[in-house]
Amino acid sequence: MSKTDTSKKILAEDARPFAPMRPMSEAEIDAAAAADPDAQPMSEAEFRSARRVPRVKTLRRALRLTQEEFAARFRIPLGTLRDWEQERSEPDQPAKAYLRAIAGDAAAVHQALNSGFSSQLKTMTSDRKTLKITKVEGATRQTVSAIEAFIRGDLDIAITLAGAAEGMLSRQGNYLFSYLRDSPRAQDVEKKEWVRALNEERDWLKHADPDHATVLELEREHAAIMIARAASKLEKWPPQIEEFKEWLCENIEIL
């Protein structure tokens, strides 16, 4: 007998599944809830003390995006998003309006953000014609931008920016590149060849060398190490670099 035939026979013998349920009174509903140990109503005090899920986290989960994906897609700094979700800070009014727009039509917002440079240039709000910064500020900005590119998967941009940031500063003592260059594990390799290998991806992206291959497969591991090299030249780190360090230490084995 088929599943359909069996279902028909059961329903023919017992029509109770189609019988309407008798509505419960308010008193019966309260009594049923109180009798269920797994579904006890919350008291007012418990409700007030319950931890609420931030709306931005609910929105991100509804879109089935990781923090990194959500931040990259809607161009929100990853550290800011994490602060919102962990309730270390709250979105201001413009940010709340932006989040409401994302909740209303995430696809349209994403499309608008990637509609081309012409529309973005027309609506450019900055009237800055010059930028005066120190070497340290420039290196810091480039390292943070390298992390943002790394999150998007733009490994070439990440390596180029981090490589530029590393080269902007001189630092006494031990930093990551010098540690890698002088590592005892590389004693069997000629120093010049070892340095060339350490800088291969950076130099390929930087120089028009006819001896270089015309195509190079960039690896996420190399981009991460280049960012770490740049960060090690900085004496003070902004939160984005601190977060990157934490992520790298946790994920170094799976890069």
N, C-alpha and C positions, 0 to 999 in steps of 0.2 A: 504494500500500500504506500502511495506517495505521501510526502509531507503535507501536501494540500488536502488530500483525501482524509488523512488522519485528523487534521485540524477541523475540517468540516464535520466529521463524526463526533468529535469532542464537543463542539459547539451545539450540535443538534441534540446531544444527550443532556447538556447542561447549559442553559441559557443565562446562568448567573453572571458571566462576564459582561453581558450587555445591560444588566440591571443597574439602575442609577444608585449611587451611594447616598445614604441618608446624611444630610448635612449635620455637622457637629455644632453644638452650642459653644459659646466662648468658654463656659465653665468646663465643658468636656475637653476642649482643646488644651486648656491650661492643665487639667488633670492628666491628660495623656503625655504632655511634655514633661511634667514633673515625675511621672512614673518611669520615664526612659532615662537610664543612667548615662547613656551616650549622647544625649541631646538636651542637656539641662539648660534652661534659659539663663542668660547672663544677668547678673544684678547690675544696678545702675553704677555702682562703684567699679565693678569689673569692666563694664563697657567703657567707662571714662579712662581707665588705666590701660586698656588694650592698645597694643601697638598698631597703628594704622599704616597700611602700605601706601607710600607716597604715590600720588597720581601719575607722576612721570614714569615710575616703575611699572605701574599697571598698563600705561600706554605702550611702553616698550615691549612688554611681554605680549600684549595683544597683537603687536606687529611681528612677533616671533623673531626679534632681533636681539643679539647680544649687546652689551654696553658699547663695545668697540664699534659694532656695525651701526647702531643707532647714532652714536656720536659722529661717525664719519658720514653717514647718509644725510644727516640734517645739520652738519657743520656746527656741532656743539662741542666745545672742549671736553675731552674725556674726564678730566678732573672735576669740571663743573657739574657734569652729569652725575658723577659718583657722589659729589657733595649733596646734590638734590635728593638722590635716591637714599642716601644714608642719613638724610635730614640734618646734615651739618650746616646747610644753608637752604634758603628757599628761593625759587625763581622770582625775579622782580616782575613788575606789571608787563613790560614789553615781552619778557620771556614767557610769562603765562599766556599772553595773547598768541605768541608763536606756537606754544604747545597746543593751544586750542585749535589752531589752524592745522597742525599735524594730525590731531585727533579727528578733525572734520574730514580731511582728505589728504592722507599721507602721500599718496601717489602724485597728486597735483603739486604739493609742496616740493617733493623731490624733483619733479620735472622742472619746476620753476627755478630751482637752485642750479640746474644743469641745462638751462635753455640756451646757453651760448654766451660768449663774451660781449657781444654787441649790446644786448639788453642790460647786462651787468654794468657795462661802462656808462650807459646812459643814466643809470640810477645810482652811480657811484656817489657816496655821500662825503667821502674824504676830500678836502680841498688842499691837502698837504702837498707841497711842491718840493720840500726838502726834508731830510731826516738826519738829525745829528745824533750819533750814538758813539759809544766807546767800543773798543775791540771786544771787551768782555760782554757788553750788551749784545753786540752783533753775533758773537759766537753762541751766546745763550739762546737768542732768538732762532738761529739756524738749527741748533740742536733740537729745540722744541718742535720746529717745523719738520725736521727729519723724523721725529717720533710720529707726528701726525701722518706723514707720508707713509711711514712703515705700517701704521694701522690700516691705511687704505690699501696696502699692497703695492704701493708705488716704490718698489725697492730701488730703482735707479735714482729717483729723486732723494730718497732717504740717504743713500750712500754718498751722493754728490754733496748734499747739504752738510752731512756730518763730516765728510772729508774736508770741506771748506772750513767748517768750524774748528776742527782739530788743528788745521794749519794756521789759524789766526793767532793762536796764543803760544807763548813759550812758558814753560813751567819748570822750576827747579825740582829735583827729586824724582821719585818714581811715579810714573803714570802708565796707563795701560799699554800704549804702544811700546814704550821702552821696556816694560816687563815682558811683552811678547817677543820683542826683538832680541833680548838678552837671555831668554829662557834657556835653562840647561837642556831642555828637551830638544832644542834646535842646534845643539853643538855640532852635530854631524853634517849640518847643511852649511854651505858657504854663506857668510853673512849677507853679501850682496844679493844672492839668489833668494834668501829667506825674506829680506826686506821687500824685494820685488813681488814675492808671493803674497805678503801681507797687504800690499797696496794694489794688487792686480785689478780688482774691480773699480776702485777709485780712479786709477790711472787710465783704465780703458775708457771710462766715461769722460775723462778730462782732456786727454791728449789725442791729437790726430796722428797716431804713430802707424806707419805702413806695416810695421812688423806685428801689430796687434791683429787678432782675429776680427772679422767683420761682424760676427755674431757672438754674443756671450750670454750664457745662461746665468742669471744672477740668483743667488740663494739667500733665503731669509736669514739664515745664520750669519752670513757675512755682513748683511745690512745691520743686524742687531749688534754685532761686534764693533762695527764702525761707529755706531751711535755711542756705544759704551766708551770707545776710545776718545771721542769728542767730549763726552761728559767728564771723563777723568782729567781733562785739562782745565775744567772749571773748578774754582774753589768754593763757590756757592751754587746750590741747585734750586731751581724753582720746583713746585710740587709735581709738575709733569715728568721731570727727570727722576725724581724720587719714586714715582709710581712705575716708571719704566724699569728702573733698577729692581724694584720689588717683583715685577712681572718676569723680568729676565732671570732672576735667581730661581724663581719657581719653575720656569719652563726651559731652562738651558739644555736639559737633556733631550727635549723633544723638538728642538728647532730643526 
